[in-house]
Amino acid sequence: MVTNKFDNTLAAIELNAARKLHWDYNQFKDCFNFTVNKEAIEIALKNPIEESQLESLKQALLDYGFQYKKTVNSFVLIFEQDVELR
């Protein structure tokens, strides 16, 4: 039951990010691969994105309490849940 609720939240995060980027959902899924790892969300970039798109993506996750932490190998973005919101 908890997994289903989180899956719905993850889908909402993805939809919010696509909306902020002004992309349709399929275009968004073609560019990004979301993975949940403990209390973090890892986003693998399938293609490079512009800085303005990265900022929109960061804001979309921040809307749900996930803050940008780091980039790994230029193509994996790590977002962790805000400690104050846990």
C-alpha positions as CSV (number, residue, x, y, z in Angstrom):
1,M,0.0,0.0,0.0
2,V,2.8,2.4,0.9
3,T,4.6,1.6,-2.4
4,N,1.5,2.4,-4.4
5,K,1.2,5.8,-2.7
6,F,4.8,6.6,-3.4
7,D,4.4,5.4,-7.0
8,N,1.6,7.9,-7.3
9,T,3.7,10.6,-5.8
10,L,6.6,9.8,-8.1
11,A,4.2,10.0,-11.1
12,A,3.0,13.4,-9.8
13,I,6.6,14.6,-9.5
14,E,7.3,13.4,-13.1
15,L,4.2,15.1,-14.4
16,N,5.0,18.3,-12.5
17,A,8.5,18.3,-14.0
18,A,7.2,17.7,-17.5
19,R,4.8,20.6,-17.1
20,K,7.5,23.0,-15.8
21,L,9.7,22.1,-18.8
22,H,6.7,22.6,-21.1
23,W,7.1,19.1,-22.5
24,D,4.5,16.4,-23.0
25,Y,4.9,13.4,-20.6
26,N,6.2,11.0,-23.4
27,Q,8.9,13.5,-24.4
28,F,9.8,13.8,-20.7
29,K,10.1,10.0,-20.2
30,D,12.2,9.7,-23.4
31,C,14.8,12.1,-21.8
32,F,14.8,11.1,-18.1
33,N,14.8,7.8,-16.1
34,F,13.7,8.2,-12.5
35,T,14.9,5.7,-9.9
36,V,14.1,5.7,-6.2
37,N,17.1,4.8,-3.9
38,K,16.2,4.8,-0.2
39,E,15.2,8.4,0.5
40,A,16.7,9.8,-2.7
41,I,15.5,10.1,-6.3
42,E,18.1,9.5,-8.9
43,I,17.4,10.9,-12.4
44,A,19.4,9.5,-15.3
45,L,19.7,11.9,-18.2
46,K,19.4,10.1,-21.5
47,N,20.6,13.2,-23.3
48,P,22.2,16.4,-22.2
49,I,19.9,19.2,-21.1
50,E,20.3,23.0,-21.0
51,E,21.0,24.8,-17.8
52,S,17.5,26.4,-17.8
53,Q,15.9,23.0,-18.1
54,L,18.0,21.7,-15.2
55,E,16.8,24.6,-13.1
56,S,13.1,23.8,-14.0
57,L,13.7,20.2,-13.1
58,K,15.3,21.2,-9.7
59,Q,12.2,23.4,-9.0
60,A,9.8,20.7,-9.9
61,L,11.4,18.3,-7.4
62,L,11.7,21.0,-4.8
63,D,7.9,21.4,-5.0
64,Y,7.7,17.9,-3.5
65,G,10.4,18.5,-0.9
66,F,13.3,17.0,-2.8
67,Q,16.5,19.1,-2.9
68,Y,19.2,18.8,-5.5
69,K,22.3,17.3,-3.9
70,K,24.8,16.4,-6.7
71,T,25.5,15.2,-10.2
72,V,27.3,12.0,-10.8
73,N,29.2,11.4,-14.1
74,S,27.4,14.4,-15.7
75,F,24.3,12.2,-16.4
76,V,22.8,11.2,-13.0
77,L,21.2,13.8,-10.8
78,I,20.6,13.0,-7.1
79,F,17.8,14.6,-5.2
80,E,17.2,14.0,-1.5
81,Q,14.1,14.6,0.6
82,D,14.4,17.8,2.6
83,V,15.3,16.7,6.2
84,E,12.9,19.3,7.7
85,L,10.0,17.7,5.8
86,R,10.6,14.1,6.9
